[in-house]
Amino acid sequence: MHLLSSENKARFLLLVQLALILSSVTWATMSTFWLSFVFPIAFAFSGAVMASSKRWFFGYILFSGLAFGLSRLGTGSVVGVLKLGCLSAVFYLLFREIVRHSFFKSEVPRVDRMIAGVTGYLAIGLYWFLWVVVALQIDQGAFLNQLTSMAPALSDQLYLSFVTLTTLGYGDIVPVTPFAKVVVLFTSLSGVLYLAVFISALIGASSSSDHE
């Protein structure tokens, strides 16, 4: 199943990711309709564009649909665990396809290989953002905004995820509970490891093309 040509597959996903991140400046006043309905559908569709097989496509749509449906049911602990499981499956499938597209497909043009690599990095940040949200749902004191002495707002949680992913670590929002510290630890490790592998893959692909 090829919904778009190989050189265009990653671009729509990148646009949706950037739109979601940039919109965080208005999350405090934005209608929940955008965050709970429009963006999930746009993200699921843009990910489906990456499909390289029918099996992957139907699995991705299944877990995306389940996650969306569970989010409509409420905020109970069982529903929350099931939703997180479905979302983790969605991100795993998406990340696997991004990695294949950007690291291992020799026919993919260099520009789209780089775009796909960037979408993978952003996908990691968005995935760990989910875990920051979960940590605060478990315990409102899991993270502390030292500037306000309160739990971080939703936009601050996204900011924390990407600041940690890039290992900037400003220290304005800090993990307090052991679970929150583990989330931060894995966020920073995944960011460093992904960049190392991605840069190596780009260099290897460039060297191979130069020898041909």
DOBAGU-344485 format. One record per residue (C-alpha): residue number from 1; residue in three letters; x, y, z. Coordinates in Angstrom, 3 decimals. Example, Ala and Ser with C-alpha at 12.3 -4.5 7.8 and 13.67 -1.06 7.14 Angstrom:
BEGIN
<1 Ala <12.300 -4.500 7.800>> <2 Ser <13.670 -1.060 7.140>> 
//
This chain:
BEGIN
<1 Met <0.000 0.000 0.000>> <2 His <1.583 3.271 -1.127>> <3 Leu <-0.578 6.284 -0.323>> <4 Leu <2.051 8.726 -1.545>> <5 Ser <5.326 8.455 -3.410>> <6 Ser <8.348 7.728 -1.224>> <7 Glu <9.705 11.278 -1.467>> <8 Asn <6.540 12.835 0.012>> <9 Lys <5.559 10.464 2.783>> <10 Ala <7.093 12.215 5.778>> <11 Arg <6.172 15.810 4.976>> <12 Phe <2.547 15.824 6.078>> <13 Leu <3.438 14.192 9.398>> <14 Leu <6.118 16.829 10.011>> <15 Leu <3.616 19.633 9.358>> <16 Val <1.090 18.135 11.780>> <17 Gln <3.743 17.664 14.457>> <18 Leu <4.961 21.259 14.102>> <19 Ala <1.371 22.569 14.157>> <20 Leu <0.710 20.677 17.388>> <21 Ile <3.895 21.928 19.045>> <22 Leu <3.420 25.556 17.942>> <23 Ser <-0.213 25.522 19.067>> <24 Ser <0.919 24.828 22.647>> <25 Val <1.285 28.579 23.200>> <26 Thr <-2.526 28.804 23.016>> <27 Trp <-3.425 25.609 24.887>> <28 Ala <-4.511 27.546 27.946>> <29 Thr <-7.228 29.277 25.911>> <30 Met <-7.716 26.860 23.003>> <31 Ser <-10.949 24.899 22.744>> <32 Thr <-10.552 21.295 23.886>> <33 Phe <-12.144 20.327 20.563>> <34 Trp <-8.837 20.974 18.788>> <35 Leu <-6.678 19.022 21.206>> <36 Ser <-9.052 16.108 21.764>> <37 Phe <-10.531 15.741 18.275>> <38 Val <-8.839 17.611 15.420>> <39 Phe <-5.188 16.978 16.247>> <40 Pro <-5.592 13.243 17.066>> <41 Ile <-7.344 12.629 13.748>> <42 Ala <-4.801 14.687 11.784>> <43 Phe <-1.916 12.914 13.530>> <44 Ala <-3.410 9.466 12.866>> <45 Phe <-4.011 10.273 9.201>> <46 Ser <-0.556 11.749 8.646>> <47 Gly <0.988 8.664 10.240>> <48 Ala <-1.095 6.366 8.043>> <49 Val <0.444 8.060 5.008>> <50 Met <3.731 6.410 6.017>> <51 Ala <2.190 2.948 5.489>> <52 Ser <4.269 0.491 3.485>> <53 Ser <2.002 -2.537 3.938>> <54 Lys <-1.667 -3.280 4.483>> <55 Arg <-0.939 -5.160 7.717>> <56 Trp <0.896 -2.186 9.195>> <57 Phe <-1.805 0.203 7.986>> <58 Phe <-4.693 -1.711 9.542>> <59 Gly <-2.800 -2.223 12.804>> <60 Tyr <-1.989 1.467 13.018>> <61 Ile <-5.578 2.513 12.275>> <62 Leu <-6.928 -0.053 14.760>> <63 Phe <-4.831 1.169 17.678>> <64 Ser <-5.403 4.825 16.731>> <65 Gly <-9.157 4.239 16.671>> <66 Leu <-9.097 2.405 20.000>> <67 Ala <-7.081 5.187 21.631>> <68 Phe <-9.465 7.819 20.277>> <69 Gly <-12.518 5.841 21.409>> <70 Leu <-11.107 5.275 24.901>> <71 Ser <-10.434 8.999 25.273>> <72 Arg <-14.179 9.546 24.828>> <73 Leu <-15.059 7.213 27.710>> <74 Gly <-13.660 9.233 30.591>> <75 Thr <-10.591 9.426 32.795>> <76 Gly <-10.815 6.299 34.961>> <77 Ser <-7.632 4.438 35.879>> <78 Val <-8.479 1.348 33.806>> <79 Val <-9.448 3.454 30.796>> <80 Gly <-6.268 5.490 31.232>> <81 Val <-4.058 2.392 31.239>> <82 Leu <-5.782 0.973 28.153>> <83 Lys <-5.519 4.301 26.335>> <84 Leu <-1.835 4.615 27.160>> <85 Gly <-1.268 1.074 25.907>> <86 Cys <-2.994 1.846 22.608>> <87 Leu <-1.111 5.120 22.206>> <88 Ser <2.177 3.355 22.929>> <89 Ala <1.335 0.849 20.196>> <90 Val <0.517 3.717 17.808>> <91 Phe <3.837 5.434 18.475>> <92 Tyr <5.744 2.152 18.238>> <93 Leu <4.248 1.365 14.829>> <94 Leu <4.778 4.916 13.623>> <95 Phe <8.347 5.090 14.888>> <96 Arg <9.179 1.718 13.311>> <97 Glu <7.938 2.931 9.938>> <98 Ile <9.791 6.242 10.269>> <99 Val <13.036 4.434 11.107>> <100 Arg <12.640 2.102 8.131>> <101 His <11.894 5.063 5.895>> <102 Ser <14.770 7.242 7.083>> <103 Phe <17.478 4.684 7.923>> <104 Phe <17.101 1.603 5.761>> <105 Lys <15.354 2.396 2.464>> <106 Ser <18.044 3.211 -0.050>> <107 Glu <15.528 4.409 -2.634>> <108 Val <14.326 7.266 -0.415>> <109 Pro <15.767 10.648 -1.549>> <110 Arg <18.191 12.303 0.864>> <111 Val <15.879 15.251 1.608>> <112 Asp <12.955 13.041 2.592>> <113 Arg <15.315 10.792 4.556>> <114 Met <16.242 13.846 6.631>> <115 Ile <12.611 14.959 6.967>> <116 Ala <11.602 11.486 8.130>> <117 Gly <14.466 11.529 10.622>> <118 Val <13.242 14.822 12.058>> <119 Thr <9.694 13.470 12.370>> <120 Gly <11.107 10.508 14.286>> <121 Tyr <12.857 12.811 16.728>> <122 Leu <9.689 14.843 17.250>> <123 Ala <7.686 11.637 17.671>> <124 Ile <9.975 10.614 20.540>> <125 Gly <9.387 13.963 22.235>> <126 Leu <5.621 13.677 21.811>> <127 Tyr <5.645 10.112 23.119>> <128 Trp <7.457 11.027 26.329>> <129 Phe <5.131 14.002 26.666>> <130 Leu <2.362 11.415 27.100>> <131 Trp <4.300 9.854 29.954>> <132 Val <4.792 13.225 31.626>> <133 Val <1.017 13.691 31.464>> <134 Val <0.508 10.211 32.945>> <135 Ala <2.988 10.888 35.751>> <136 Leu <1.050 14.012 36.728>> <137 Gln <-2.259 12.160 36.548>> <138 Ile <-0.881 9.588 38.973>> <139 Asp <0.544 12.246 41.285>> <140 Gln <-0.008 16.004 40.870>> <141 Gly <3.306 16.531 42.641>> <142 Ala <5.307 14.397 40.195>> <143 Phe <6.848 17.519 38.610>> <144 Leu <7.345 20.957 40.085>> <145 Asn <7.531 24.261 38.237>> <146 Gln <10.079 26.090 40.376>> <147 Leu <9.059 29.457 38.947>> <148 Thr <5.436 29.131 40.068>> <149 Ser <5.837 26.492 42.831>> <150 Met <2.968 24.599 41.192>> <151 Ala <2.488 21.586 38.956>> <152 Pro <3.356 22.465 35.330>> <153 Ala <0.539 23.317 32.929>> <154 Leu <-0.073 21.144 29.867>> <155 Ser <2.042 23.360 27.604>> <156 Asp <4.809 23.284 30.218>> <157 Gln <4.671 19.492 30.153>> <158 Leu <5.314 19.492 26.404>> <159 Tyr <8.130 21.995 26.911>> <160 Leu <9.643 19.775 29.608>> <161 Ser <9.573 16.747 27.322>> <162 Phe <11.496 18.452 24.518>> <163 Val <13.917 20.297 26.800>> <164 Thr <14.771 16.943 28.363>> <165 Leu <14.918 15.174 24.980>> <166 Thr <17.511 17.668 23.756>> <167 Thr <19.381 17.463 27.116>> <168 Leu <19.164 21.238 27.593>> <169 Gly <17.885 20.754 31.144>> <170 Tyr <17.142 24.338 32.182>> <171 Gly <15.997 23.160 35.612>> <172 Asp <12.892 25.361 35.783>> <173 Ile <10.669 22.243 35.879>> <174 Val <12.030 19.314 37.843>> <175 Pro <10.912 15.727 38.490>> <176 Val <10.031 15.000 42.105>> <177 Thr <8.698 11.437 42.354>> <178 Pro <10.732 8.326 41.430>> <179 Phe <8.395 7.564 38.506>> <180 Ala <8.819 11.098 37.128>> <181 Lys <12.593 10.775 37.390>> <182 Val <12.514 7.533 35.398>> <183 Val <10.427 9.245 32.678>> <184 Val <12.973 12.065 32.465>> <185 Leu <15.858 9.588 32.405>> <186 Phe <14.446 7.613 29.483>> <187 Thr <13.504 10.795 27.632>> <188 Ser <17.069 12.091 27.686>> <189 Leu <18.590 8.696 26.853>> <190 Ser <16.289 8.130 23.872>> <191 Gly <17.040 11.604 22.524>> <192 Val <20.799 11.128 22.638>> <193 Leu <20.722 7.595 21.222>> <194 Tyr <18.354 8.508 18.396>> <195 Leu <20.516 11.421 17.247>> <196 Ala <23.629 9.248 17.326>> <197 Val <22.020 6.523 15.202>> <198 Phe <20.345 8.992 12.837>> <199 Ile <23.551 10.927 12.146>> <200 Ser <25.430 7.661 11.591>> <201 Ala <22.741 6.513 9.145>> <202 Leu <22.923 9.786 7.218>> <203 Ile <26.711 9.582 6.988>> <204 Gly <26.532 5.954 5.885>> <205 Ala <23.917 6.712 3.231>> <206 Ser <25.947 9.670 1.978>> <207 Ser <29.127 7.576 1.774>> <208 Ser <27.322 4.818 -0.129>> <209 Ser <25.901 7.255 -2.664>> <210 Asp <29.322 8.860 -3.156>> <211 His <30.900 5.469 -3.980>> <212 Glu <28.233 4.607 -6.558>> 
//
